[in-house]
Amino acid sequence: MWRFNYFKPFTQKRTNISLGKLSDMTLTQARAKREEYRQLLAKNIDPRTYKAQAKQESAAKQNRTFERMAEAWFKDRQLKANFTERTAKDTWALFERHILPAIGKYPIDQLTALIGINAFKPLERAGKLETVRKILNNVNHVMRYALHRGLIATNNLAEIQREFDKPRVKGMNTIEPDELAEFLAKFYQARDDGRFSLLSFYAVMLAVLTGSRPSEIARAQWDDIDTTAQTWSYRVQKGNKNLPEGRLHIVTLSRQAVAIFEKMREIQTALNLNSAFVFASSTAKSGHITIEALRMAIIRSMGDGRLTTHGIRHLFSTSLNDKNYNADWIEKALSHKDKNAIRGTYNKAYYINQRAEMLQAWADYVESLAPSPIVGK
């Protein structure tokens, strides 16, 4: 065994440290190692302590896997704003299904661009371009988390998205304003043919009348609705990064919209339901109708590919703009944030009266195109 005998810094006690086995190390190599230790001693660094720390750091790096960093990043992200329970669930499902099986076991400082590219190219070849886009975004969230905490010197995966095809952006399928009458005729006929439930009918019609997001309609709660004041008030989470509780949105309700809510109350009473949700469902885990139910009602009326639930918002916006209503009223009705951040900060107007008149005129117009009143006697 090659040994190096030296005086410990500060205490000046004599001690030995192994340089390596005689069978594994030549004299030249032993002398080089001895010289390395002498240089440490010149800096008052004990070679034995240095060796132990280097071994500990090496072991820590091996245990500092991408998977462990992903878990740390995810816990940190859950504490920050604009990360709903649903988003968190979907995000971690993406990690478990695609990311961790591919690169989770790698020490994070040993991940290279080539490893990342090879890991996710099969998904690209399978045509799952949107999934790849989400994967690469989340992978880089984790890499930046590690970089900003000094756990890696550089993010080797920062630019690998350039090696993948981008998903083609698809606009929401919608119809032109002059096709609204056709949609209503087919939608009413599909309802009468029993192709979907009455709940789906009224939920979709509420979307047409108010321009509200499908998810907001599906989750509508009785406590938020004031049929006397003809308003529906709730908090919007979308696009409110610095406002965890969401911003207040007030929907003005036409007579037809109020009639839908009253009809839903009548249906729940008849069915002896006691639910907080307007569009209550005894089968859905959430306790309310699903967005999928709304989507399928439209498909069973118009066929696939012509109109989506979100496309109704486009129809709503286009129709009202074509009628030359004030753009601020329309944007407020759609619960859009002002694109001018400074103007949005100071402009807190809700335009309640103006929007109430606009949506009542819109509801009257929609009902005039429909085969029969939206809510029958």
Beta strands, then each sheet from edge to edge (+ up, - down):
strand 1: 2-7
strand 2: 14-20
strand 3: 225-226
strand 4: 231-236
strand 5: 247-252
sheet 1: 1+ 2-
sheet 2: 3+ 4- 5+
end
